[in-house]
């Protein structure tokens, strides 16, 4: 688990509707239960990609909860 801006971050693998490959994202949740609670109350999950883009930047992401098909703990 990582820590950013005073929040504990964990990595999860998101399988999104209409996408061929999962996306690994660090989110401010300590467990799958925390993430489940977050997703039940919010329309978007905010996080940061774990793989840098072509410029070496770890991009921030917003994932619409309505597009999430499955989430797997990656840590």
N, C-alpha and C positions, 0 to 999 in steps of 0.2 A: 504494500500500500504506500502511496505517496501522500504528501501533504502540500496543499496550495492555498495560500491566503488564509491560513488558520483552519482549513477544512481538511478532514481526512478523505483521501481519494482512493478508490479501488477501480480496477480494470474489469470491464465486462465486454463480452463479445455479443454484439447486437446483430441479429438476422432481421433484415428489413424486407417488407413486402416489395416485390418487383426488383430486388437486387440479387445478383448471382453469388456474391461473396459477403461474409460477415464483416462488420466493422468493429475494431477494437477501440474502445473509448474509456477514458478515465472519467469517472463521475464522482460527485460528492456524496457517496453512500458507502457504508462500511460493510454491507452484506447484501445478499439478494433480497432479504426482507426489507431493508431500508430502501432499496431501489424500487421494490414493489409498492411500498407506501408512497414514495415520491411520485411514481408513475400514475397512481390512482388519484392523485390530487392535482396534477399539473398536466397541461396539454403538450409540453415540451420537456425533454431531458437535456440539460446543459452539460457539456463536458469538453474534453480535449482529446484529439486523436493521439494514439500511442505511436503511430508511424509517421515520420516527417514526410512532408511533400517534397517535390523536386528542388525546392529552395532550402530545404533543411528546417522548415518551420513546422511546429506541432500546432496545427490549426484548431481553433475552438469550433465546436459544433453545437447545433440545436437539432435534436431528433424529435420529430412529431410522434407522440406516443401512439397515435392511430396507425402509424406505419410499422410498428414493431411487431414482428411475428414471434420471435423467441429471443430470450436473453440467457447467456451462459456465463457463469463466473470464470474469469480468466486468470485470476491470482491463485 
